[in-house]
């Protein structure tokens, strides 16, 4: 997205006023808002139009913001990372896929969708290119999702 901020900021801002959800990384959030604090940047991002905003923070997880407040989700902890290339895209794809499959409202499903995205992104980090991702099974994803839910339960 930083390309669009550099070459077409006005068009990007016009578009953001018409979207429901914005997903971007922390450096893009800073570049777009001028704020290096993610929590205060979230407030500024909402003022641009999106009802839902997710800021990805790489190995530090993500922060989701809506009118209902914040949800902070960890990245799935890995002992060894081969290559994180594509993990952010894997996160978003898995999250959107989860939302599409689950039906219902974004509000009722987004937290689980974010955890699901975190889990799928973790598989991406375990190999170069698509080596690990293409071998990942639904069983592995579900096992890791249960483990992440257990780790984050209070």
N, C-alpha and C positions, 0 to 999 in steps of 0.2 A: 504494500500500500504506500510505502514511502515514495515510490516513483510517482504515483498520482498526486501526492502532496507536493512534490517538487515541480510537476509540470501542469497540473490542472486543479489547484486547490479550490478555486471557486466552484468548479463543477462537482468536486468531491463533497464540498459542504452542502451544495444543493441536493445531491443524492442522499446524504446522511439525514437530511430533514424528512426523507420519505421512507426510511427503512425502520423495521421493527427491532432488529438485533444487529449489533456490531461486535465483531470478534477481531481483536488485533493484539499485537504483542506490546510489551511495556515500552520499548523504544518508539514504536509508532504512536502510542498514546501520548508519550512525552512530546514527540514532534508535532502532533496534531493540536495539543492543548497548550504547549509551552510550560507544562507543569511536570516536574520530575517526581512528584509524590503520586503514586498510583491511586490512592483513595480520593484525593482531591481532583485528580484528572478524571476519575469516573464521573464525578458531579458535572464537570465541564462537558464531558462527552454526552451525557444525557441531555444537556441543554441544546446540543446540536440536533436532537431529534429521536435517537433510538430509545425505545422503552427498556431494552435489555442490552447490557454491555458486558463483554467478557474480555478481560486483559490476561493474556497468556504470559507467564513468567518463566518459561522453560523448565529447568530442573526444580524450580521453586513452585510449580503448580500454576494455578490461575485464580483470579478473583472475578466473581460474577456480581453484578449489581442490577437491581430493579427497584421498583417502588416499594417492594417488600423488604429491602435492605440488602446486605452483603452476604455472600457465601464464599468462603475461602476453601479451595480444594487443593490438596497436595498433588504433586506428581507422584506416580508410583515409584517407590525407592528401588533403585537398581544398584547392585554391587559393582557392575561393570557396564560402561557405556561404550559401544563400538563406534557409533556414528549417529548423532541426533538429527541429521539432515532429513527433513520430511516429517519430523515428529509433530510439529505444529499443524501441518496440513492433515496428518492422520488424526490428530485430536479433533479438529473441526469436522472432518468427514464422519468420524465415528459418532460424535455428538449429534450432528444433524441427522444421521441415519437412525440413531436411537430415538430422537424426537419424532421422526417421521413414522417409525414403526410403532411407537407406544401410543400414539393418538392422544387425545385430550389436550389440555392447555400446556403451553410452555411453562407456566408457573408451577404446575403440578409435577412436571417431569424433568425440569432443567437440572436439578441437583444431581440426580442419578445419571443423566446424560453427560454431565461434566465428568463425573467419576469414570463413566464408560469411556469417554474420550481420553482421559488420562491413562487408562489401562491400555487401550489400543496404541497410543503413542509410545508407551513403554516398550512394546514389542518392536516398534520401528527402530528404537535406539539400540537394540541388541544385535544388529548386523549392518553391513554396508548395503546401500541401495535397498532393493526389495527382498534380499536374501532371507531375512527372518520373517518379514511381514507376510510373504506368500505361503509360508509354512505354518502360520498361526491358525489354530483351530478354535472353533466356538467354545469348546470345552476349556481350553487354556484361558480364553478371555473371561469366561464365567468364573473360573477358579481364581484368577487374579482379581477380578472385580469383588468377589466375596472377601478376599484377603484385604483389599484396600478398604472396604466397608468396615471390616473388623478393626483395622488399624485406626480408623478415624472415628469410631463410635465413642461417645462420651458416657 
